[in-house]
Amino acid sequence: MSNSPKNVKDEIALSQKAAEKKKKKAAIKKKTKRFGYKSYYKIALAIILVIAIALIGYLVLTSESCKDACDQCGIGKNCAACSDTSWAAKYDIAGECFITDEQLNTYFTNMGVSPTDVASQEMTISGGLYRYFVLQVHKELAEAGYIEGTVDPSLQNINGIRADKFIDEKATLLVKQYIVLRRQFAALGYTIDYSQMPDKVSEYTAMYNSSADYYQANGISLESFLQGAIDYDYMEGIVLGARYAKGGYEEYPIEQMKEEVNKKYIAQSYIIQYYTHDNGTVYTDAEKAAKKAEFEALITDCTAGRKNFDEICDYYDTMSETNPRMLGKSFKTIRFDATDKDVITMYQLAFGQYHIFEYDDCIMLMRRNEIDDSLISYTYSRLLIEIKLQDFEADIEACAQKLDDIDINYGCIDNLGLVRFDIPMDY
């Protein structure tokens, strides 16, 4: 049977392929004869040996460096990664602080002091301070019900994000915020001196010592604990005051504060009488009506100036020490609550206006007071923090997000697993 042209072509193609395959085999055979399979084996063995020796040397060296790092950060036996976890971040104290030279000059001029030049100096955020922030974030999430406190965060989710990653990001952001505050604190001419706050240091030292095993198991030394518990809030208060308080570079006017405070708070003076007698019997309807009439007469006398309502409030307040059925305060502020009908009624009163509230078990006579300049001056610092803290913290966080001149040690930051979440929260 004769071959068709197609079959002939196929046979030629197969022959060519066979020839090429034979040629490749010959080349391989030639190479193996030259070097030999044993040569390849020896080369591979040598490479493996070199790697093994290097690995052993690395483990020996890093075991020592890890030991030093653990001694510094307090991780101890929890340091499973054998990497430098003694620091979480490094930064130059003279770096970007997000306060302009003009703002600094305004502040120093208002304070009547000479500007402070911050010298370049490398500063360190310890691994222990980072872990302190981790525990604070973990605690807040657990108390708010977002996670189970004693369950591994890597097994839980927050808004679709693995909880341990969420905690890691928030704690790292707190590290950056600490750096921003530290730089602003220094730029404004302040330093932290524990000798000037012995009571606070003593209080927090006792707090640390009461749970020392817990903190040390989590790699947090006393020094790192004090930095997180004292330094952060202290710097935040100083920097906020330097910005918004009297003489600050963005001073918050007291008139604006007064307007804002009177919107958010209701200042009041009040007296309360419970509907029970000394012997425990409950007021009759007639007695309740008589007490209301007495309070209405007080309104008339106080409005006319014949009696002083503040003195009456102080009297009730004194009597409450021995008679719990009488309560009184000459000055108290409550936050406005749009869901409370009584608070809304108080808010609608004019300054100096009186009102009687009747309840099932008591009757209250109150007067709305204006939070004036004298009252604001008396509670200025607390009110300033109350009004401006949220905006201030949001600004510090925004600055922290912009930080690009710091060195983050991800060997420490990424080792969230070293934190002992299995220990009950007793902090």
Steps between C-alpha positions, in 0.01 A plus 500: 500500500653825393549784746305821446687832497361572847637176643839566347518839661403348831773239477759765415392707796518199732847417372621854566361491853665168566832635379474807723412282801797275433727804473381637837557165669850491362570849633371406844706183499808698406445741792442226751816329387692823546368591847335182618189455713721487810625850423146635499429321826813645660410852388145470637628354825749785536227760448279334760793483743581868455137594562484280810819650643372852433167417660663356811719808528200727456307318773794524739550868434131592504442302817741737672365813331148383573593449863626860515188623325278303736681640801437849366132464414406249767357241261697220662391151399227641278758622248443221249607690189865547604510844343573844637176586680655743747365803314185571302595833343787747482473867418681832520348718771570804278297359209168621360269602785219659295518833684620785278778738600245783499279312746796422725609863497145609588496263795842600632418869461171459685675307776779759520778245460775443248442246222638151555727341242461123506832328439511198272493181705391146419218380723359150538157353556557176690336171414348515846325831434364361174361201687348732759307665217404156369350406836313831524343451157422137585341602829280768342381264227422227753315735735298638207401147402677492164716201598524234769782606730648155568465364145789525253435817291620321186188284526266801517392771259409867532307644207639230274861557614686240703506630855875457553572706187248761612669524842843515338399793278343695786797442733744605227296816446523572874878467475500760224267728696734471799787616276299799372413601857859448616634725224241773561562477873873556443448775240290691753787487746372232740668195652364214709638494853361227724650670805238772453214251519591258782140422597403401148814290453439330834136430410582342164800312633274336757252422225773332295637305795154367585496325160872476431486134392236587243687797353837324500347198327392742230845658469411826674752638748415758766671767289288416194186489715566846645566640152165372381299575814650838595698652214235475228219673694740752654642605163152509347375738772802732471494514120123553489531785751786660309282500194153603626537645852558866583817609323494197272592527135134425411338641813137398544311821596321482835184653347490222244561248777213644705264476205609144425480390863149637546392301195647175623436533872230611737620659821250472782441545871245268657342356813326163524259370763412129501144405590590307817499592868768419757302195609486371142135578431413645161356847449128529455364687199427797728860503625629484143281795407624694805865440400427622149336813642810554717724480194276740308530749788879461486494593132308819582730596789823421313387684188415803714835482674355427843677165513822369351448180304870411505499507881191280505673253267807496725274433801340201327844379400618515863186328624549217250798381704264391779168498317512312167145619423633852433743581219633828372770654282565868449679426171501200273531455127340229293552427133214579265313184402238533225346167603418612857181704522593651837838611367326656200268687741805626694670608178197704395507700824645850497808563714381560857160337442365244749305180437344224713529137395265249665585130508345194662744500792619861525461863397778721366529877476773617264628823350690519174825696527710658233851367469660843509860619480569439868371144485692434181818638655448274799473187282687633197745212453236231533263680264775563246585131493133407478436730205824473301643158582314315227612745230853502641530121501367482145768749392778306676381182328500674162856620563603148601366365172731741316819403684763394249824569685495220758640149498251224586641166616259252346690216668334632815175638359414182308558273799160559653485128576755556774238681706334275758131542423432170673561662839179641656471879474588632844636834380 
